[in-house]
Amino acid sequence: MSDIQRNVILSRSSLEIDDVKERVRGIITDIKIRNDIAIVEFMSNQLGRPVQPRDMLVGEEQIIEAYKNVNQNVLAALKHLIKNITKFHLKQKPKSWRINIEDGVVAGEDYYPLNSAGLYVPAGKASYPSVAAMLVIPAKVAGVKRIAVASPPVGGVMKMDPATLVAAHMAGATEFYTVGGAHAIAAFALGTNTIPKMDIVAGPGGPYTYAAKSLVKDYVRVDSPAGPSEGMVLSDGNASPHVVAWNVLNEEEHGPDSAGILVTTSFKFATKVQDEMEKALVQLPAFRRGFIIENAKKYSGIIVCDNLDEAVDFINAYAPEHLSIESKNASKIFRRYKGVLKNYGTLTINTPFSAGNYGIGPNSTLPTNGYARIFSGLGVTTFIKSSTYEMVNKTGWKKMIGTVRTLADYEGFPSHRMAMEVRYNPQ
C-alpha cells in the first residue's frame, strides 16, 4: 500500500466533512438570525410544498398512527432490542462515592443527569429505529427529564418514519420533531421558537450532521464524533471467507462515505474474501451495491500485513468505529492483544456487527474518523455530569493548615491563607 492510499484510508470521510463545513456554518448562522423560518424554508424547498413551524412538531395523533403502521414483527424486534439495551446501560450507571482522604478530611463525588437531551436519528438512505432506541435509552437510564428526538421527514411528507417514532417513544423520549441533518443539530444547540435549546446534542449522521456537531460545541455539549459508518475485520486467515466477506460489507453498505476494511495476515485468505465479496455484491439491492462500489474506490479495502503485531499497529492507528476479530483463534488473539489493541469503539469476537447494531446491549453510536483513540461510545455517562464535594473538620484543619499556608504564600494569595487561618483559629 502506498503512503497516499494509506492516508486516504486513515482519513476516510473527514475529507468530505471538511468540504461541507462552510456550508454548515452558513446554516447555523441562518438559524441563529432567522430562527424557525430558516428551517421551514429549507424543508419547503426540499419537499416541494409549504412547511410551517408547527409542522415540525409531532403530536399525539401521529404517535398513535405510527404504532398502527408498524409491523408486529418489527414491534417485537424493537421490544427485544430495547430490553437488552436497557439491561446493559443500567449496569453502566455510575454510583456516588465518598472517601476519607485522611483523618478529618473527606471528599466525594455525586452524579447528576443533564436536564435535557436533543437526540438526532438520521434518515434518508434508510430509516433507523434501532438508532432511536440506542440514543434514548442511555439518556432515560441517566435520568434526563426532557428527551427530544429529531429525525428527517420520509415519504415526501412532514412525518417521521413510523418505526423510528415508535422506537423512540417506547424507549422513553418525551417530545419529537420532524427536522433533519444540520438544521436539527443547530436547532437543538441554539433553540428556536418551536424547538427548545438542549443541554446536549447526540446522535450519528452523515458529513453535514457530523460537521454541525463540531461547529456547535460552544453552544451545547455534544457526544463523541459519530459520522459515516465504518467497520474493520481482523483475521489471521483461519475463518470462513464467506462469513468474513459479509461482515466487511455490514458497515460498508451504509452509504458512499462509509468504510469496510479487512486486515489480515494471509494474502491467500484476502483473495478468497475478495472473491466472496464480489459474489455477495450481486445479491444486494442496486442502491446498496452502488454505495459499496463507490466507497470501495475511496475508503474501503483489504490490507495484508506481515504479522499480527503489524496488523494491530495499523488498527490502533485507524481506530475503527466497529472492530471484529474473525478466526478460530479469535479469543486467543483477543487475550494476547488485550490492552495493546485498544483503539476501537466496540469489538465483536466471531460475531457479526449486525448483532451488536440490533441489540446485544452495548451502544452502536460510536466515535468514527479515528476518534476512537480518545473518545468512548455513547452511554449513560454521556448524559451525566459529576460534582465533587470536600469537607475538613478541626482534626483535618490541623493536618492541612501548614500545606495551605506554604502554598498560598508561595503563589501569592493572602486571602487563601487567611480563609484557612480563621476557620478554627479566629482572631
Contacts in CASP RR format, 6 or more apart in sequence:
PFRMAT RR
TARGET T0000
AUTHOR 0000-0000-0000
METHOD contacts of the structure
MODEL  1
MSDIQRNVILSRSSLEIDDVKERVRGIITDIKIRNDIAIVEFMSNQLGRP
VQPRDMLVGEEQIIEAYKNVNQNVLAALKHLIKNITKFHLKQKPKSWRIN
IEDGVVAGEDYYPLNSAGLYVPAGKASYPSVAAMLVIPAKVAGVKRIAVA
SPPVGGVMKMDPATLVAAHMAGATEFYTVGGAHAIAAFALGTNTIPKMDI
VAGPGGPYTYAAKSLVKDYVRVDSPAGPSEGMVLSDGNASPHVVAWNVLN
EEEHGPDSAGILVTTSFKFATKVQDEMEKALVQLPAFRRGFIIENAKKYS
GIIVCDNLDEAVDFINAYAPEHLSIESKNASKIFRRYKGVLKNYGTLTIN
TPFSAGNYGIGPNSTLPTNGYARIFSGLGVTTFIKSSTYEMVNKTGWKKM
IGTVRTLADYEGFPSHRMAMEVRYNPQ
1 9 0 8 1.000
1 303 0 8 1.000
8 15 0 8 1.000
8 298 0 8 1.000
8 299 0 8 1.000
9 259 0 8 1.000
9 261 0 8 1.000
9 299 0 8 1.000
9 301 0 8 1.000
9 303 0 8 1.000
9 318 0 8 1.000
10 317 0 8 1.000
10 318 0 8 1.000
10 370 0 8 1.000
12 228 0 8 1.000
12 230 0 8 1.000
12 257 0 8 1.000
12 259 0 8 1.000
12 298 0 8 1.000
12 299 0 8 1.000
12 368 0 8 1.000
12 369 0 8 1.000
13 206 0 8 1.000
13 207 0 8 1.000
13 210 0 8 1.000
13 227 0 8 1.000
13 228 0 8 1.000
13 257 0 8 1.000
13 258 0 8 1.000
13 259 0 8 1.000
13 299 0 8 1.000
13 368 0 8 1.000
13 369 0 8 1.000
14 369 0 8 1.000
16 207 0 8 1.000
16 257 0 8 1.000
17 207 0 8 1.000
17 210 0 8 1.000
17 211 0 8 1.000
17 214 0 8 1.000
17 227 0 8 1.000
17 369 0 8 1.000
19 207 0 8 1.000
20 207 0 8 1.000
20 208 0 8 1.000
20 211 0 8 1.000
21 211 0 8 1.000
21 214 0 8 1.000
21 215 0 8 1.000
23 208 0 8 1.000
24 182 0 8 1.000
24 208 0 8 1.000
24 211 0 8 1.000
24 212 0 8 1.000
24 215 0 8 1.000
25 215 0 8 1.000
27 38 0 8 1.000
27 42 0 8 1.000
27 182 0 8 1.000
27 183 0 8 1.000
27 186 0 8 1.000
27 212 0 8 1.000
28 182 0 8 1.000
28 186 0 8 1.000
28 189 0 8 1.000
28 190 0 8 1.000
28 212 0 8 1.000
28 215 0 8 1.000
28 216 0 8 1.000
30 38 0 8 1.000
31 38 0 8 1.000
31 39 0 8 1.000
31 183 0 8 1.000
31 186 0 8 1.000
31 187 0 8 1.000
31 190 0 8 1.000
31 192 0 8 1.000
32 186 0 8 1.000
32 190 0 8 1.000
34 41 0 8 1.000
35 192 0 8 1.000
35 193 0 8 1.000
36 53 0 8 1.000
36 56 0 8 1.000
36 192 0 8 1.000
36 193 0 8 1.000
36 194 0 8 1.000
36 195 0 8 1.000
37 53 0 8 1.000
38 183 0 8 1.000
39 53 0 8 1.000
39 56 0 8 1.000
39 179 0 8 1.000
39 183 0 8 1.000
39 187 0 8 1.000
39 192 0 8 1.000
40 51 0 8 1.000
40 52 0 8 1.000
40 53 0 8 1.000
40 55 0 8 1.000
40 56 0 8 1.000
42 183 0 8 1.000
43 51 0 8 1.000
43 56 0 8 1.000
43 153 0 8 1.000
43 158 0 8 1.000
43 179 0 8 1.000
43 183 0 8 1.000
44 50 0 8 1.000
44 51 0 8 1.000
47 153 0 8 1.000
47 156 0 8 1.000
47 157 0 8 1.000
47 158 0 8 1.000
51 158 0 8 1.000
53 192 0 8 1.000
53 193 0 8 1.000
53 194 0 8 1.000
54 194 0 8 1.000
55 158 0 8 1.000
55 178 0 8 1.000
56 158 0 8 1.000
56 177 0 8 1.000
56 178 0 8 1.000
56 179 0 8 1.000
56 194 0 8 1.000
56 195 0 8 1.000
57 176 0 8 1.000
57 177 0 8 1.000
57 178 0 8 1.000
57 194 0 8 1.000
58 160 0 8 1.000
58 165 0 8 1.000
58 175 0 8 1.000
58 176 0 8 1.000
58 177 0 8 1.000
58 178 0 8 1.000
59 176 0 8 1.000
62 159 0 8 1.000
62 160 0 8 1.000
62 165 0 8 1.000
63 165 0 8 1.000
63 166 0 8 1.000
63 169 0 8 1.000
63 176 0 8 1.000
65 162 0 8 1.000
66 160 0 8 1.000
66 162 0 8 1.000
66 163 0 8 1.000
66 165 0 8 1.000
66 166 0 8 1.000
66 169 0 8 1.000
67 75 0 8 1.000
67 162 0 8 1.000
67 166 0 8 1.000
69 162 0 8 1.000
70 78 0 8 1.000
70 162 0 8 1.000
70 163 0 8 1.000
70 166 0 8 1.000
74 129 0 8 1.000
74 163 0 8 1.000
75 166 0 8 1.000
77 358 0 8 1.000
78 129 0 8 1.000
78 130 0 8 1.000
78 133 0 8 1.000
78 163 0 8 1.000
78 166 0 8 1.000
78 167 0 8 1.000
78 170 0 8 1.000
79 170 0 8 1.000
80 359 0 8 1.000
81 130 0 8 1.000
81 133 0 8 1.000
81 358 0 8 1.000
81 359 0 8 1.000
82 133 0 8 1.000
82 137 0 8 1.000
82 167 0 8 1.000
82 170 0 8 1.000
82 171 0 8 1.000
84 359 0 8 1.000
84 360 0 8 1.000
84 361 0 8 1.000
85 133 0 8 1.000
85 134 0 8 1.000
85 137 0 8 1.000
85 359 0 8 1.000
85 361 0 8 1.000
85 363 0 8 1.000
86 137 0 8 1.000
86 141 0 8 1.000
87 361 0 8 1.000
88 360 0 8 1.000
88 361 0 8 1.000
88 362 0 8 1.000
89 137 0 8 1.000
89 138 0 8 1.000
89 141 0 8 1.000
89 361 0 8 1.000
89 363 0 8 1.000
89 379 0 8 1.000
89 380 0 8 1.000
90 141 0 8 1.000
92 138 0 8 1.000
92 141 0 8 1.000
92 379 0 8 1.000
92 380 0 8 1.000
92 381 0 8 1.000
93 141 0 8 1.000
93 142 0 8 1.000
93 380 0 8 1.000
94 111 0 8 1.000
94 380 0 8 1.000
94 381 0 8 1.000
94 384 0 8 1.000
94 386 0 8 1.000
95 111 0 8 1.000
96 108 0 8 1.000
96 109 0 8 1.000
96 110 0 8 1.000
96 111 0 8 1.000
97 108 0 8 1.000
97 109 0 8 1.000
98 106 0 8 1.000
98 107 0 8 1.000
98 108 0 8 1.000
99 106 0 8 1.000
99 107 0 8 1.000
99 108 0 8 1.000
100 106 0 8 1.000
101 107 0 8 1.000
102 396 0 8 1.000
102 399 0 8 1.000
103 395 0 8 1.000
103 396 0 8 1.000
103 399 0 8 1.000
104 392 0 8 1.000
104 393 0 8 1.000
104 394 0 8 1.000
104 395 0 8 1.000
104 396 0 8 1.000
104 399 0 8 1.000
105 391 0 8 1.000
105 392 0 8 1.000
105 396 0 8 1.000
105 399 0 8 1.000
105 400 0 8 1.000
106 390 0 8 1.000
106 391 0 8 1.000
106 392 0 8 1.000
107 388 0 8 1.000
107 389 0 8 1.000
107 390 0 8 1.000
107 391 0 8 1.000
108 388 0 8 1.000
108 389 0 8 1.000
108 390 0 8 1.000
109 386 0 8 1.000
109 387 0 8 1.000
109 388 0 8 1.000
109 389 0 8 1.000
110 386 0 8 1.000
110 387 0 8 1.000
110 388 0 8 1.000
110 389 0 8 1.000
111 384 0 8 1.000
111 385 0 8 1.000
111 386 0 8 1.000
112 384 0 8 1.000
112 385 0 8 1.000
112 386 0 8 1.000
112 387 0 8 1.000
113 142 0 8 1.000
113 143 0 8 1.000
113 144 0 8 1.000
113 145 0 8 1.000
113 383 0 8 1.000
113 384 0 8 1.000
114 142 0 8 1.000
114 144 0 8 1.000
114 199 0 8 1.000
114 200 0 8 1.000
114 221 0 8 1.000
114 383 0 8 1.000
114 384 0 8 1.000
114 385 0 8 1.000
115 144 0 8 1.000
115 145 0 8 1.000
115 146 0 8 1.000
115 199 0 8 1.000
116 144 0 8 1.000
116 145 0 8 1.000
116 146 0 8 1.000
116 147 0 8 1.000
116 148 0 8 1.000
116 196 0 8 1.000
116 198 0 8 1.000
116 199 0 8 1.000
116 200 0 8 1.000
117 139 0 8 1.000
117 144 0 8 1.000
117 146 0 8 1.000
117 147 0 8 1.000
117 148 0 8 1.000
117 198 0 8 1.000
117 199 0 8 1.000
117 200 0 8 1.000
117 201 0 8 1.000
117 202 0 8 1.000
117 383 0 8 1.000
118 147 0 8 1.000
118 148 0 8 1.000
118 149 0 8 1.000
118 150 0 8 1.000
118 188 0 8 1.000
118 198 0 8 1.000
118 200 0 8 1.000
118 201 0 8 1.000
118 202 0 8 1.000
119 132 0 8 1.000
119 135 0 8 1.000
119 136 0 8 1.000
119 139 0 8 1.000
119 147 0 8 1.000
119 148 0 8 1.000
119 149 0 8 1.000
119 150 0 8 1.000
119 168 0 8 1.000
119 173 0 8 1.000
119 201 0 8 1.000
119 202 0 8 1.000
119 203 0 8 1.000
120 135 0 8 1.000
120 149 0 8 1.000
120 150 0 8 1.000
120 151 0 8 1.000
120 180 0 8 1.000
120 181 0 8 1.000
120 184 0 8 1.000
120 185 0 8 1.000
120 188 0 8 1.000
120 201 0 8 1.000
120 202 0 8 1.000
120 203 0 8 1.000
120 204 0 8 1.000
120 205 0 8 1.000
120 209 0 8 1.000
121 128 0 8 1.000
121 131 0 8 1.000
121 132 0 8 1.000
121 135 0 8 1.000
121 149 0 8 1.000
121 150 0 8 1.000
121 151 0 8 1.000
121 164 0 8 1.000
121 168 0 8 1.000
121 203 0 8 1.000
122 128 0 8 1.000
122 131 0 8 1.000
122 151 0 8 1.000
122 152 0 8 1.000
122 180 0 8 1.000
122 181 0 8 1.000
122 204 0 8 1.000
122 205 0 8 1.000
122 206 0 8 1.000
122 209 0 8 1.000
123 151 0 8 1.000
123 152 0 8 1.000
123 154 0 8 1.000
123 160 0 8 1.000
123 161 0 8 1.000
123 164 0 8 1.000
123 180 0 8 1.000
124 152 0 8 1.000
124 154 0 8 1.000
125 254 0 8 1.000
125 255 0 8 1.000
125 287 0 8 1.000
125 291 0 8 1.000
127 154 0 8 1.000
127 161 0 8 1.000
127 163 0 8 1.000
127 164 0 8 1.000
128 164 0 8 1.000
129 161 0 8 1.000
129 163 0 8 1.000
129 164 0 8 1.000
129 166 0 8 1.000
129 167 0 8 1.000
129 168 0 8 1.000
130 167 0 8 1.000
130 357 0 8 1.000
130 358 0 8 1.000
130 359 0 8 1.000
130 364 0 8 1.000
131 164 0 8 1.000
131 203 0 8 1.000
131 204 0 8 1.000
131 364 0 8 1.000
131 365 0 8 1.000
132 149 0 8 1.000
132 151 0 8 1.000
132 164 0 8 1.000
132 165 0 8 1.000
132 167 0 8 1.000
132 168 0 8 1.000
132 171 0 8 1.000
132 173 0 8 1.000
133 167 0 8 1.000
133 168 0 8 1.000
133 170 0 8 1.000
133 171 0 8 1.000
134 363 0 8 1.000
134 364 0 8 1.000
134 365 0 8 1.000
134 378 0 8 1.000
135 149 0 8 1.000
135 168 0 8 1.000
135 202 0 8 1.000
135 203 0 8 1.000
135 365 0 8 1.000
135 378 0 8 1.000
136 147 0 8 1.000
136 149 0 8 1.000
136 167 0 8 1.000
136 168 0 8 1.000
136 171 0 8 1.000
136 172 0 8 1.000
136 173 0 8 1.000
137 171 0 8 1.000
137 172 0 8 1.000
138 363 0 8 1.000
138 378 0 8 1.000
138 379 0 8 1.000
138 380 0 8 1.000
138 382 0 8 1.000
138 383 0 8 1.000
139 147 0 8 1.000
139 202 0 8 1.000
139 382 0 8 1.000
139 383 0 8 1.000
140 147 0 8 1.000
140 171 0 8 1.000
140 172 0 8 1.000
141 380 0 8 1.000
142 380 0 8 1.000
142 381 0 8 1.000
142 382 0 8 1.000
142 383 0 8 1.000
142 384 0 8 1.000
143 383 0 8 1.000
144 383 0 8 1.000
145 174 0 8 1.000
146 174 0 8 1.000
146 175 0 8 1.000
146 196 0 8 1.000
146 198 0 8 1.000
147 172 0 8 1.000
147 173 0 8 1.000
147 174 0 8 1.000
147 175 0 8 1.000
148 173 0 8 1.000
148 174 0 8 1.000
148 175 0 8 1.000
148 176 0 8 1.000
148 177 0 8 1.000
148 188 0 8 1.000
148 195 0 8 1.000
148 196 0 8 1.000
148 198 0 8 1.000
149 164 0 8 1.000
149 165 0 8 1.000
149 168 0 8 1.000
149 173 0 8 1.000
149 175 0 8 1.000
149 176 0 8 1.000
149 177 0 8 1.000
150 176 0 8 1.000
150 177 0 8 1.000
150 178 0 8 1.000
150 179 0 8 1.000
150 180 0 8 1.000
150 184 0 8 1.000
150 187 0 8 1.000
150 188 0 8 1.000
150 195 0 8 1.000
151 160 0 8 1.000
151 161 0 8 1.000
151 164 0 8 1.000
151 165 0 8 1.000
151 176 0 8 1.000
151 177 0 8 1.000
151 178 0 8 1.000
151 179 0 8 1.000
151 180 0 8 1.000
151 184 0 8 1.000
152 160 0 8 1.000
152 178 0 8 1.000
152 179 0 8 1.000
152 180 0 8 1.000
152 181 0 8 1.000
152 184 0 8 1.000
153 159 0 8 1.000
153 160 0 8 1.000
153 178 0 8 1.000
153 180 0 8 1.000
154 160 0 8 1.000
154 161 0 8 1.000
158 178 0 8 1.000
159 178 0 8 1.000
160 176 0 8 1.000
160 178 0 8 1.000
165 176 0 8 1.000
168 176 0 8 1.000
169 176 0 8 1.000
177 184 0 8 1.000
177 187 0 8 1.000
177 194 0 8 1.000
177 195 0 8 1.000
179 187 0 8 1.000
179 195 0 8 1.000
181 205 0 8 1.000
181 208 0 8 1.000
181 209 0 8 1.000
181 212 0 8 1.000
182 208 0 8 1.000
182 209 0 8 1.000
182 211 0 8 1.000
182 212 0 8 1.000
184 209 0 8 1.000
185 201 0 8 1.000
185 209 0 8 1.000
185 212 0 8 1.000
185 213 0 8 1.000
185 216 0 8 1.000
186 212 0 8 1.000
186 216 0 8 1.000
187 194 0 8 1.000
187 195 0 8 1.000
188 195 0 8 1.000
188 197 0 8 1.000
188 198 0 8 1.000
188 201 0 8 1.000
188 220 0 8 1.000
189 197 0 8 1.000
189 198 0 8 1.000
189 201 0 8 1.000
189 216 0 8 1.000
189 219 0 8 1.000
189 220 0 8 1.000
190 197 0 8 1.000
190 216 0 8 1.000
190 219 0 8 1.000
191 197 0 8 1.000
191 198 0 8 1.000
197 219 0 8 1.000
197 220 0 8 1.000
198 220 0 8 1.000
199 220 0 8 1.000
199 221 0 8 1.000
200 220 0 8 1.000
200 221 0 8 1.000
200 222 0 8 1.000
200 223 0 8 1.000
200 382 0 8 1.000
200 383 0 8 1.000
201 213 0 8 1.000
201 216 0 8 1.000
201 220 0 8 1.000
201 221 0 8 1.000
201 222 0 8 1.000
201 223 0 8 1.000
202 222 0 8 1.000
202 223 0 8 1.000
202 365 0 8 1.000
202 378 0 8 1.000
202 382 0 8 1.000
202 383 0 8 1.000
203 209 0 8 1.000
203 213 0 8 1.000
203 223 0 8 1.000
203 226 0 8 1.000
203 365 0 8 1.000
203 378 0 8 1.000
204 226 0 8 1.000
204 227 0 8 1.000
204 229 0 8 1.000
204 365 0 8 1.000
204 368 0 8 1.000
205 226 0 8 1.000
205 227 0 8 1.000
205 228 0 8 1.000
206 227 0 8 1.000
206 228 0 8 1.000
206 257 0 8 1.000
207 227 0 8 1.000
207 228 0 8 1.000
207 257 0 8 1.000
209 227 0 8 1.000
210 225 0 8 1.000
210 226 0 8 1.000
210 227 0 8 1.000
210 228 0 8 1.000
210 368 0 8 1.000
210 369 0 8 1.000
213 222 0 8 1.000
213 223 0 8 1.000
213 225 0 8 1.000
214 222 0 8 1.000
214 225 0 8 1.000
216 222 0 8 1.000
223 365 0 8 1.000
223 377 0 8 1.000
223 378 0 8 1.000
223 382 0 8 1.000
224 365 0 8 1.000
224 366 0 8 1.000
224 367 0 8 1.000
224 371 0 8 1.000
224 375 0 8 1.000
224 376 0 8 1.000
224 377 0 8 1.000
224 378 0 8 1.000
224 382 0 8 1.000
225 367 0 8 1.000
225 368 0 8 1.000
225 369 0 8 1.000
225 371 0 8 1.000
225 375 0 8 1.000
226 321 0 8 1.000
226 365 0 8 1.000
226 366 0 8 1.000
226 367 0 8 1.000
226 368 0 8 1.000
226 377 0 8 1.000
226 378 0 8 1.000
227 368 0 8 1.000
227 369 0 8 1.000
228 254 0 8 1.000
228 255 0 8 1.000
228 257 0 8 1.000
228 258 0 8 1.000
228 259 0 8 1.000
228 368 0 8 1.000
229 251 0 8 1.000
229 254 0 8 1.000
229 255 0 8 1.000
229 258 0 8 1.000
229 259 0 8 1.000
229 321 0 8 1.000
229 322 0 8 1.000
229 368 0 8 1.000
230 251 0 8 1.000
230 258 0 8 1.000
230 259 0 8 1.000
230 260 0 8 1.000
230 261 0 8 1.000
230 299 0 8 1.000
230 320 0 8 1.000
230 321 0 8 1.000
230 322 0 8 1.000
230 368 0 8 1.000
231 248 0 8 1.000
231 250 0 8 1.000
231 251 0 8 1.000
231 252 0 8 1.000
231 259 0 8 1.000
231 260 0 8 1.000
231 261 0 8 1.000
231 320 0 8 1.000
231 321 0 8 1.000
231 322 0 8 1.000
231 323 0 8 1.000
231 324 0 8 1.000
231 353 0 8 1.000
232 259 0 8 1.000
232 260 0 8 1.000
232 261 0 8 1.000
232 262 0 8 1.000
232 263 0 8 1.000
232 315 0 8 1.000
232 318 0 8 1.000
232 320 0 8 1.000
232 322 0 8 1.000
232 323 0 8 1.000
232 324 0 8 1.000
232 344 0 8 1.000
233 244 0 8 1.000
233 247 0 8 1.000
233 248 0 8 1.000
233 260 0 8 1.000
233 261 0 8 1.000
233 262 0 8 1.000
233 263 0 8 1.000
233 323 0 8 1.000
233 324 0 8 1.000
233 325 0 8 1.000
233 326 0 8 1.000
234 263 0 8 1.000
234 264 0 8 1.000
234 311 0 8 1.000
234 312 0 8 1.000
234 315 0 8 1.000
234 323 0 8 1.000
234 324 0 8 1.000
234 325 0 8 1.000
234 326 0 8 1.000
234 333 0 8 1.000
235 244 0 8 1.000
235 262 0 8 1.000
235 263 0 8 1.000
235 264 0 8 1.000
235 265 0 8 1.000
235 266 0 8 1.000
235 269 0 8 1.000
235 325 0 8 1.000
235 326 0 8 1.000
235 327 0 8 1.000
236 264 0 8 1.000
236 265 0 8 1.000
236 266 0 8 1.000
236 308 0 8 1.000
236 327 0 8 1.000
236 329 0 8 1.000
236 333 0 8 1.000
237 264 0 8 1.000
237 265 0 8 1.000
237 266 0 8 1.000
237 269 0 8 1.000
237 327 0 8 1.000
238 327 0 8 1.000
238 328 0 8 1.000
238 329 0 8 1.000
239 269 0 8 1.000
239 326 0 8 1.000
239 327 0 8 1.000
239 328 0 8 1.000
239 330 0 8 1.000
239 350 0 8 1.000
241 269 0 8 1.000
241 272 0 8 1.000
241 273 0 8 1.000
241 275 0 8 1.000
241 276 0 8 1.000
242 276 0 8 1.000
243 326 0 8 1.000
244 262 0 8 1.000
244 273 0 8 1.000
244 276 0 8 1.000
244 326 0 8 1.000
245 273 0 8 1.000
245 276 0 8 1.000
245 277 0 8 1.000
245 279 0 8 1.000
245 280 0 8 1.000
246 276 0 8 1.000
246 280 0 8 1.000
246 352 0 8 1.000
247 324 0 8 1.000
247 326 0 8 1.000
247 352 0 8 1.000
247 353 0 8 1.000
248 260 0 8 1.000
248 261 0 8 1.000
248 262 0 8 1.000
248 273 0 8 1.000
248 277 0 8 1.000
248 300 0 8 1.000
249 260 0 8 1.000
249 277 0 8 1.000
249 280 0 8 1.000
249 281 0 8 1.000
249 284 0 8 1.000
249 292 0 8 1.000
250 322 0 8 1.000
250 352 0 8 1.000
250 353 0 8 1.000
250 354 0 8 1.000
251 258 0 8 1.000
251 259 0 8 1.000
251 260 0 8 1.000
251 321 0 8 1.000
251 322 0 8 1.000
251 353 0 8 1.000
252 258 0 8 1.000
252 259 0 8 1.000
252 260 0 8 1.000
252 291 0 8 1.000
252 292 0 8 1.000
252 295 0 8 1.000
252 296 0 8 1.000
252 300 0 8 1.000
253 284 0 8 1.000
253 288 0 8 1.000
253 291 0 8 1.000
253 292 0 8 1.000
254 291 0 8 1.000
255 291 0 8 1.000
255 294 0 8 1.000
255 295 0 8 1.000
256 290 0 8 1.000
256 291 0 8 1.000
256 294 0 8 1.000
256 295 0 8 1.000
257 295 0 8 1.000
257 298 0 8 1.000
257 299 0 8 1.000
258 291 0 8 1.000
258 295 0 8 1.000
258 299 0 8 1.000
258 300 0 8 1.000
259 295 0 8 1.000
259 299 0 8 1.000
259 300 0 8 1.000
260 295 0 8 1.000
260 299 0 8 1.000
260 300 0 8 1.000
260 301 0 8 1.000
261 300 0 8 1.000
261 301 0 8 1.000
261 302 0 8 1.000
261 303 0 8 1.000
261 318 0 8 1.000
261 320 0 8 1.000
262 270 0 8 1.000
262 273 0 8 1.000
262 301 0 8 1.000
262 302 0 8 1.000
262 303 0 8 1.000
263 303 0 8 1.000
263 305 0 8 1.000
263 311 0 8 1.000
263 314 0 8 1.000
263 315 0 8 1.000
264 270 0 8 1.000
264 273 0 8 1.000
264 302 0 8 1.000
264 303 0 8 1.000
264 304 0 8 1.000
264 305 0 8 1.000
264 311 0 8 1.000
265 304 0 8 1.000
265 305 0 8 1.000
265 306 0 8 1.000
265 307 0 8 1.000
265 308 0 8 1.000
265 311 0 8 1.000
266 304 0 8 1.000
267 304 0 8 1.000
270 302 0 8 1.000
270 304 0 8 1.000
273 302 0 8 1.000
274 302 0 8 1.000
281 289 0 8 1.000
281 292 0 8 1.000
281 293 0 8 1.000
282 289 0 8 1.000
284 292 0 8 1.000
292 300 0 8 1.000
303 311 0 8 1.000
303 314 0 8 1.000
305 311 0 8 1.000
305 314 0 8 1.000
308 333 0 8 1.000
308 336 0 8 1.000
308 337 0 8 1.000
312 337 0 8 1.000
312 340 0 8 1.000
312 341 0 8 1.000
315 323 0 8 1.000
315 341 0 8 1.000
315 343 0 8 1.000
315 344 0 8 1.000
316 340 0 8 1.000
316 341 0 8 1.000
316 342 0 8 1.000
316 343 0 8 1.000
316 373 0 8 1.000
317 343 0 8 1.000
318 343 0 8 1.000
318 370 0 8 1.000
319 343 0 8 1.000
319 344 0 8 1.000
319 345 0 8 1.000
319 367 0 8 1.000
319 370 0 8 1.000
319 371 0 8 1.000
319 372 0 8 1.000
319 373 0 8 1.000
320 343 0 8 1.000
320 344 0 8 1.000
320 345 0 8 1.000
320 370 0 8 1.000
320 372 0 8 1.000
321 344 0 8 1.000
321 345 0 8 1.000
321 346 0 8 1.000
321 366 0 8 1.000
321 367 0 8 1.000
321 368 0 8 1.000
321 372 0 8 1.000
322 344 0 8 1.000
322 345 0 8 1.000
322 346 0 8 1.000
322 348 0 8 1.000
322 353 0 8 1.000
322 366 0 8 1.000
323 344 0 8 1.000
323 345 0 8 1.000
323 346 0 8 1.000
323 347 0 8 1.000
323 348 0 8 1.000
324 347 0 8 1.000
324 348 0 8 1.000
324 349 0 8 1.000
324 350 0 8 1.000
324 351 0 8 1.000
324 352 0 8 1.000
324 353 0 8 1.000
325 333 0 8 1.000
325 334 0 8 1.000
325 347 0 8 1.000
325 348 0 8 1.000
325 349 0 8 1.000
325 350 0 8 1.000
326 350 0 8 1.000
327 333 0 8 1.000
327 350 0 8 1.000
330 349 0 8 1.000
330 350 0 8 1.000
331 349 0 8 1.000
334 341 0 8 1.000
334 347 0 8 1.000
334 349 0 8 1.000
343 370 0 8 1.000
343 372 0 8 1.000
343 373 0 8 1.000
344 372 0 8 1.000
345 366 0 8 1.000
345 367 0 8 1.000
345 372 0 8 1.000
345 376 0 8 1.000
345 377 0 8 1.000
346 356 0 8 1.000
346 362 0 8 1.000
346 363 0 8 1.000
346 364 0 8 1.000
346 366 0 8 1.000
346 377 0 8 1.000
348 355 0 8 1.000
348 356 0 8 1.000
351 360 0 8 1.000
356 362 0 8 1.000
356 364 0 8 1.000
357 364 0 8 1.000
363 377 0 8 1.000
363 378 0 8 1.000
363 379 0 8 1.000
365 377 0 8 1.000
365 378 0 8 1.000
366 372 0 8 1.000
366 377 0 8 1.000
366 378 0 8 1.000
367 374 0 8 1.000
367 375 0 8 1.000
367 376 0 8 1.000
367 377 0 8 1.000
392 400 0 8 1.000
392 423 0 8 1.000
394 424 0 8 1.000
397 420 0 8 1.000
397 423 0 8 1.000
397 424 0 8 1.000
398 424 0 8 1.000
400 420 0 8 1.000
401 420 0 8 1.000
401 421 0 8 1.000
404 416 0 8 1.000
404 417 0 8 1.000
404 420 0 8 1.000
405 417 0 8 1.000
405 420 0 8 1.000
405 421 0 8 1.000
408 414 0 8 1.000
408 416 0 8 1.000
408 417 0 8 1.000
408 420 0 8 1.000
409 417 0 8 1.000
END
